[in-house]
């Protein structure tokens, strides 16, 4: 990574983010937990496996169709812990608030955090608040960290994908990013597009009942599904082949993407997951996901292959093949 200055795409969840972690952070902080590049660290204390994760939310706007920065902050960390194969238990929260920010808006955000925590059956047990001069931060930024317990006999990691595995996507992609974009830009459409922000811990609990058949869990947030599939391919040194026709996308989202020249594969989601699972159990696992209210549009979208290790290839609607790389640049800034 050769950059003299920090640019916006470094925090966008795509190739620049990946290179920053791999080339800058890892050489400084390298350890067996961090080097796995999973959604959180899994470690053992006296024979019990725990997962720990942290995230910071700088969303603009802070209120949007389907939620608020408060929902995002709790759901995002709950989901990252869940993607480690853990049951989320406790969360901390850190608030950085601009001087002059509305107390009424703050109360709404905090209540949204409480509702999301209750829905995920986690407790917010500690935190911190800082206030900075007006203009030093845009309204409010929120950090959440969380810890969860990994059940016995569960080993989930981005590096566990194996040739022959099937890839399950739990629902329509692009909903959150497009909801944020249309709200931010004041774009009006006949159908209101809502963010998909939600806690996935109940869905994951049901998925994990299939034990070691679950190899990888990831939520395609910043950088979208295309970037996450690349991270899995690189970490596991396998190829990933999927079918464009199998990717669920709402008509409204697809229409806006086509109008604006955006690719749904790279747009953020806040209530979807990708599961890489053993082929023999894939149909049953898919049925389990579809039985969850958040997974009704779930589909098996492709498979893991031994060809082209470290790459992702998509069969297009017209029958051709396209290499899907990580997101390059920052497609939609400050969406989470």
C-alpha positions as CSV (number, residue, x, y, z in Angstrom):
1,X,0.0,0.0,0.0
2,X,1.6,3.2,-1.2
3,X,-0.3,6.3,0.2
4,X,1.1,9.4,1.8
5,X,-2.3,10.6,3.0
6,X,-5.5,9.0,4.2
7,X,-8.2,9.0,1.6
8,X,-11.9,8.3,2.0
9,X,-11.8,4.9,0.3
10,X,-9.6,3.5,3.1
11,X,-12.7,3.3,5.3
12,X,-15.0,2.1,2.6
13,X,-14.8,-1.6,3.1
14,X,-13.3,-2.4,-0.3
15,X,-9.8,-3.1,-1.6
16,X,-8.2,-0.1,0.0
17,X,-9.6,-1.1,3.4
18,X,-8.3,-4.7,2.9
19,X,-4.8,-3.5,1.8
20,X,-4.7,-1.1,4.8
21,X,-5.3,-3.9,7.3
22,X,-3.0,-6.3,5.5
23,X,-0.1,-3.9,4.7
24,X,-0.3,-1.4,7.6
25,X,-2.1,-2.8,10.6
26,X,-1.0,-6.4,10.5
27,X,2.7,-5.8,10.4
28,X,2.4,-3.6,13.5
29,X,-0.1,-5.6,15.5
30,X,0.2,-9.0,14.1
31,X,-1.0,-11.9,16.3
32,X,-2.8,-15.2,15.6
33,X,-6.2,-13.7,16.4
34,X,-5.9,-10.6,14.2
35,X,-4.2,-12.3,11.3
36,X,-7.3,-14.4,10.6
37,X,-9.1,-11.2,9.4
38,X,-12.5,-12.4,10.6
39,X,-15.3,-10.2,11.9
40,X,-14.0,-10.5,15.4
41,X,-11.4,-12.3,17.5
42,X,-12.1,-15.8,19.0
43,X,-10.1,-16.7,22.0
44,X,-10.2,-19.3,24.9
45,X,-10.5,-18.5,28.6
46,X,-10.4,-21.5,30.9
47,X,-11.9,-23.8,28.3
48,X,-14.6,-21.4,27.1
49,X,-14.4,-19.8,23.7
50,X,-15.3,-16.1,23.4
51,X,-15.7,-13.8,20.5
52,X,-14.9,-10.1,20.7
53,X,-15.6,-7.4,18.1
54,X,-15.7,-3.6,17.8
55,X,-17.0,-1.1,15.2
56,X,-17.5,2.6,14.9
57,X,-20.5,4.2,13.1
58,X,-20.4,7.5,11.3
59,X,-23.6,7.3,9.3
60,X,-25.0,10.2,7.4
61,X,-27.9,10.7,7.7
62,X,-28.3,9.6,11.3
63,X,-32.0,8.9,10.8
64,X,-33.1,7.0,7.6
65,X,-36.0,4.8,6.4
66,X,-35.9,1.7,8.5
67,X,-33.7,2.9,11.3
68,X,-31.1,5.2,12.8
69,X,-27.4,5.3,13.7
70,X,-28.5,3.7,17.0
71,X,-29.9,0.7,15.3
72,X,-26.8,0.3,13.2
73,X,-24.4,0.5,16.1
74,X,-26.0,-2.3,18.1
75,X,-27.0,-4.5,15.2
76,X,-23.6,-4.1,13.5
77,X,-21.7,-5.3,16.5
78,X,-24.2,-8.1,17.4
79,X,-23.9,-9.3,13.8
80,X,-20.1,-9.2,13.8
81,X,-20.0,-11.4,17.0
82,X,-22.6,-13.7,15.5
83,X,-20.4,-14.1,12.3
84,X,-17.8,-15.6,14.6
85,X,-20.2,-18.4,15.5
86,X,-20.9,-16.8,18.9
87,X,-24.0,-15.9,20.9
88,X,-23.7,-12.2,21.7
89,X,-24.0,-11.4,25.4
90,X,-22.7,-7.9,26.3
91,X,-22.0,-4.6,24.5
92,X,-20.3,-1.4,25.3
93,X,-21.0,1.9,23.7
94,X,-18.9,5.1,23.2
95,X,-20.5,8.3,22.1
96,X,-18.7,11.2,20.4
97,X,-21.2,14.1,20.3
98,X,-20.9,17.5,18.6
99,X,-21.6,20.4,20.9
100,X,-25.1,21.7,20.3
101,X,-26.5,18.4,19.2
102,X,-30.2,18.0,19.9
103,X,-30.9,16.2,23.2
104,X,-34.2,15.0,21.8
105,X,-32.4,13.4,18.9
106,X,-29.9,11.8,21.2
107,X,-32.7,10.3,23.3
108,X,-34.3,8.8,20.1
109,X,-30.9,7.3,19.2
110,X,-30.4,5.8,22.7
111,X,-33.9,4.4,22.7
112,X,-33.3,2.8,19.3
113,X,-30.1,1.2,20.8
114,X,-32.1,-0.2,23.7
115,X,-34.8,-1.7,21.5
116,X,-32.1,-3.3,19.2
117,X,-30.3,-4.7,22.2
118,X,-33.5,-6.1,23.7
119,X,-34.3,-7.7,20.3
120,X,-30.9,-9.4,20.3
121,X,-31.1,-10.3,24.0
122,X,-27.9,-8.5,24.8
123,X,-27.1,-6.0,27.5
124,X,-25.3,-2.6,27.1
125,X,-23.2,-2.8,30.3
126,X,-20.6,0.0,30.0
127,X,-19.7,3.0,27.9
128,X,-18.3,6.5,27.6
129,X,-19.4,9.9,26.3
130,X,-17.3,12.7,24.9
131,X,-18.4,16.1,23.6
132,X,-16.3,17.9,21.0
133,X,-16.6,21.5,19.7
134,X,-19.1,22.2,17.0
135,X,-17.6,21.3,13.7
136,X,-15.1,18.8,15.1
137,X,-17.5,15.9,14.4
138,X,-20.6,15.6,12.3
139,X,-23.5,15.4,14.8
140,X,-22.7,12.1,16.5
141,X,-20.3,9.1,16.1
142,X,-20.9,5.8,18.0
143,X,-18.5,3.0,18.8
144,X,-19.8,-0.3,20.0
145,X,-17.8,-3.3,21.2
146,X,-19.2,-6.6,22.1
147,X,-18.5,-10.1,23.5
148,X,-20.2,-13.4,23.0
149,X,-19.8,-17.1,23.8
150,X,-18.9,-19.6,21.1
151,X,-20.7,-23.0,21.6
152,X,-18.7,-26.1,21.8
153,X,-17.8,-27.8,18.5
154,X,-18.3,-24.6,16.5
155,X,-15.4,-23.4,14.4
156,X,-16.3,-20.6,12.0
157,X,-13.7,-18.6,10.1
158,X,-13.2,-16.9,6.8
159,X,-10.3,-19.3,6.2
160,X,-12.5,-22.5,6.4
161,X,-14.1,-22.6,2.9
162,X,-13.5,-25.8,1.1
163,X,-14.0,-26.9,-2.5
164,X,-17.5,-28.4,-2.9
165,X,-19.0,-26.1,-0.3
166,X,-22.2,-24.2,-1.2
167,X,-22.7,-20.5,-0.7
168,X,-26.0,-19.2,0.9
169,X,-27.0,-15.5,0.7
170,X,-29.7,-14.8,3.3
171,X,-31.7,-12.2,1.3
172,X,-31.8,-9.2,-1.0
173,X,-28.7,-7.1,-1.3
174,X,-28.2,-3.4,-1.5
175,X,-31.2,-2.3,0.6
176,X,-29.2,-0.4,3.2
177,X,-26.9,1.5,1.0
178,X,-29.6,2.5,-1.4
179,X,-31.9,3.6,1.5
180,X,-29.1,5.8,2.8
181,X,-28.3,7.2,-0.6
182,X,-31.9,8.1,-1.5
183,X,-32.5,9.6,1.9
184,X,-29.3,11.7,1.9
185,X,-29.9,13.0,-1.6
186,X,-33.6,13.6,-1.1
187,X,-34.5,11.2,-4.0
188,X,-38.2,10.4,-4.2
189,X,-39.6,7.1,-5.6
190,X,-43.0,5.5,-5.7
191,X,-41.8,2.7,-3.3
192,X,-39.9,3.7,-0.2
193,X,-36.7,1.7,0.1
194,X,-35.9,0.8,3.7
195,X,-32.6,-0.2,5.3
196,X,-32.4,-3.8,6.2
197,X,-30.6,-3.1,9.5
198,X,-31.4,-6.0,11.9
199,X,-29.9,-8.4,14.3
200,X,-29.0,-11.8,12.7
201,X,-28.2,-13.6,16.0
202,X,-31.4,-15.7,16.0
203,X,-30.8,-16.8,12.4
204,X,-27.3,-17.7,13.2
205,X,-28.4,-19.7,16.2
206,X,-30.5,-21.9,14.0
207,X,-27.7,-22.2,11.4
208,X,-25.2,-23.2,14.1
209,X,-27.5,-26.1,15.0
210,X,-25.9,-27.8,12.0
211,X,-22.6,-27.8,13.8
212,X,-19.4,-28.4,11.8
213,X,-21.3,-28.2,8.5
214,X,-21.0,-24.4,8.9
215,X,-17.6,-23.3,7.6
216,X,-17.9,-19.5,7.1
217,X,-20.3,-16.8,8.2
218,X,-19.9,-13.2,7.1
219,X,-22.2,-10.2,6.9
220,X,-21.6,-8.2,3.7
221,X,-21.7,-4.6,5.1
222,X,-19.3,-2.0,3.6
223,X,-17.9,-3.3,0.3
224,X,-21.0,-5.5,-0.2
225,X,-21.3,-9.1,-1.2
226,X,-18.7,-8.9,-3.9
227,X,-16.0,-7.8,-1.5
228,X,-16.9,-10.3,1.2
229,X,-16.8,-13.2,-1.4
230,X,-13.3,-12.0,-2.3
231,X,-12.2,-11.9,1.3
232,X,-13.3,-15.5,1.7
233,X,-11.6,-16.6,-1.5
234,X,-8.3,-15.0,-0.4
235,X,-8.4,-16.2,3.2
236,X,-9.2,-19.8,2.3
237,X,-7.2,-19.8,-1.0
238,X,-10.1,-21.2,-3.0
239,X,-12.1,-20.1,-6.0
240,X,-15.7,-18.9,-5.6
241,X,-18.1,-19.3,-8.5
242,X,-21.6,-17.9,-8.3
243,X,-24.6,-17.1,-10.6
244,X,-25.9,-13.6,-11.2
245,X,-29.4,-14.9,-11.7
246,X,-29.4,-16.4,-8.2
247,X,-28.6,-13.1,-6.5
248,X,-31.8,-11.7,-4.9
249,X,-32.2,-8.0,-5.5
250,X,-35.3,-5.9,-5.0
251,X,-36.6,-4.4,-8.3
252,X,-36.5,-0.9,-6.8
253,X,-32.9,-1.3,-5.7
254,X,-31.9,-2.8,-9.1
255,X,-33.7,0.0,-10.9
256,X,-31.9,2.7,-8.9
257,X,-28.5,1.0,-9.3
258,X,-29.0,0.8,-13.1
259,X,-30.1,4.5,-13.2
260,X,-27.0,5.6,-11.2
261,X,-24.5,3.2,-12.6
262,X,-24.0,1.3,-9.3
263,X,-23.5,-2.4,-8.9
264,X,-25.6,-4.0,-6.2
265,X,-22.8,-6.5,-5.5
266,X,-20.8,-3.6,-3.9
267,X,-23.5,-1.9,-1.9
268,X,-23.7,-2.2,1.8
269,X,-26.1,-4.4,3.7
270,X,-26.8,-4.4,7.4
271,X,-29.1,-7.3,7.9
272,X,-27.9,-10.0,5.5
273,X,-25.3,-12.8,5.8
274,X,-23.3,-15.1,3.6
275,X,-22.8,-18.7,4.8
276,X,-20.4,-21.2,3.3
277,X,-21.6,-24.6,4.2
278,X,-21.0,-28.3,3.4
279,X,-22.8,-29.4,0.2
280,X,-24.7,-32.3,1.8
281,X,-26.3,-30.0,4.4
282,X,-26.9,-27.0,2.2
283,X,-30.6,-27.6,1.4
284,X,-31.5,-28.1,5.0
285,X,-29.5,-25.1,6.1
286,X,-31.2,-23.0,3.4
287,X,-34.6,-24.1,4.6
288,X,-33.6,-23.1,8.2
289,X,-32.6,-19.6,6.9
290,X,-35.8,-19.2,4.9
291,X,-37.9,-20.0,8.0
292,X,-36.5,-17.0,9.7
293,X,-38.4,-13.7,9.0
294,X,-35.2,-12.1,7.9
295,X,-34.3,-14.9,5.5
296,X,-37.4,-15.4,3.3
297,X,-35.5,-14.4,0.1
298,X,-32.5,-16.6,0.9
299,X,-30.9,-18.6,-1.9
300,X,-27.9,-20.8,-2.7
301,X,-26.0,-18.5,-5.1
302,X,-22.9,-20.6,-5.9
303,X,-20.2,-22.9,-4.8
304,X,-16.5,-23.1,-3.7
305,X,-14.2,-24.5,-6.3
306,X,-10.5,-25.5,-6.5
307,X,-10.0,-23.6,-9.7
308,X,-8.7,-19.9,-9.7
309,X,-7.8,-19.8,-6.0
310,X,-8.2,-16.4,-4.5
311,X,-10.6,-15.2,-7.2
312,X,-14.3,-14.8,-7.5
313,X,-16.1,-15.5,-10.8
314,X,-19.7,-14.8,-11.7
315,X,-21.7,-16.4,-14.5
316,X,-23.7,-13.5,-15.9
317,X,-27.3,-13.4,-17.0
318,X,-26.2,-13.7,-20.7
319,X,-24.1,-16.8,-20.0
320,X,-20.7,-15.2,-19.9
321,X,-18.2,-15.2,-17.1
322,X,-17.0,-12.1,-15.2
323,X,-14.3,-11.7,-12.6
324,X,-15.7,-10.0,-9.6
325,X,-12.9,-8.1,-7.7
326,X,-13.1,-6.2,-4.4
327,X,-14.8,-2.8,-4.4
328,X,-12.3,-0.3,-5.8
329,X,-12.7,3.2,-4.4
330,X,-15.5,4.3,-2.1
331,X,-18.9,3.8,-3.8
332,X,-21.1,5.3,-1.1
333,X,-19.4,7.1,1.8
334,X,-20.6,7.2,5.3
335,X,-23.4,4.6,5.1
336,X,-22.6,3.0,8.4
